[in-house]
Amino acid sequence: MIRKIKTFSTLSRARKKMIVQAFGLSIYTSLLFTFFKSKAGFGQKITAQEINSVGDYSMADDIAFAISIVSKYTPWKNVCRHQAYQARQLCNYYKIPCLIFIGFKKENNEIQAHAWTTVGSKIITGFCNPDEYIVQSIYKNQWQ
């Protein structure tokens, strides 16, 4: 525990702030997706032809880092759709355009759903091989 506190203290002020924000958002999304699913929207739905691949990669790396750290240490459910929602909220806060993809694949006679977030062409949450999934929906945040 002391080692983790020391590591946290060496992070930049911006990354510390983002980790705290991601932690708060993880609590919020856990409650949102548990009790208020109808209120949990990802943003405006778009088609594949409308995708614009621009974005602030340095800030996106910080968002990806913060969400991955928080998801490791939270005792509550923090799955891919929760992380995608957290990324959308952080991208909105920092005015970074992002896309959220919802896809499905069949594996071992089961259909598996997955959500991932991209900034530009870089995946920041829900790391996967997108080619394995059939994309059902694409959402953009308000800065797209």
WODA-V662258 format. One record per backbone hydrogen bond with DSSP energy under -1.0 kcal/mol. NH is the residue of the N-H (numbers start at 1). CO is the residue of the C=O. If there is no record, write none. Layout:
NH	CO
NH	CO
This chain:
5	1
6	2
7	3
8	4
9	5
11	8
16	12
17	13
18	14
19	15
20	16
21	17
22	18
23	19
24	20
25	21
26	22
27	23
28	24
29	25
30	26
31	27
32	28
33	29
34	30
35	31
36	32
39	36
40	37
41	39
44	140
46	138
50	47
51	48
54	52
57	55
60	56
61	57
62	58
63	59
64	60
65	61
66	62
67	63
68	64
69	65
70	66
71	67
72	68
73	69
74	70
83	79
84	80
85	81
86	82
87	83
88	84
89	85
90	86
91	87
92	88
93	89
94	90
95	92
96	91
99	118
100	139
101	116
102	137
103	114
104	134
105	112
107	110
110	107
112	105
114	103
116	101
117	125
118	99
119	122
122	119
124	117
125	117
132	129
133	130
134	104
136	102
137	102
139	100
140	44
141	98
144	141
